[in-house]
Amino acid sequence: MDFEGCRLLLKGEHYSGQMWLEGLDSEAQETLLFLAGLLGER
């Protein structure tokens, strides 16, 4: 997946029902922190 020019990988685990994003490049950390902030505002 490409989000704002940052390559991310969506991963999941069937047995626990969990899903998470992993960054695939060096710029991913800033993007992941931004997305976590958006999700934390709910």
C-alpha positions in Angstrom: 0.0 0.0 0.0 1.2 3.5 -0.7 0.1 6.3 1.6 1.3 9.9 0.9 4.4 8.5 -0.9 5.3 6.1 2.0 5.2 2.3 1.4 3.3 0.4 4.0 2.5 -3.3 4.4 -0.8 -4.3 6.0 -0.4 -7.6 8.0 -2.8 -9.7 9.9 -3.0 -12.7 12.1 -6.0 -15.0 11.7 -6.0 -16.6 15.1 -5.8 -13.4 17.2 -7.8 -11.3 14.8 -5.2 -8.6 14.9 -4.1 -6.3 12.0 -1.2 -3.9 11.8 0.8 -1.7 9.5 4.6 -2.1 8.9 6.7 0.5 7.1 8.8 -0.6 4.2 11.1 2.4 3.9 13.0 4.8 6.1 10.2 7.5 5.9 7.6 5.2 7.3 8.0 6.0 11.0 6.7 9.6 10.6 3.7 8.4 8.6 2.9 5.7 11.1 3.0 8.1 14.0 0.7 10.4 12.0 -1.8 7.6 11.4 -1.6 6.5 15.1 -2.4 10.0 16.1 -5.5 10.0 13.9 -6.7 6.7 15.3 -6.0 7.8 18.9 -8.4 10.7 18.6 -11.5 8.5 18.4 
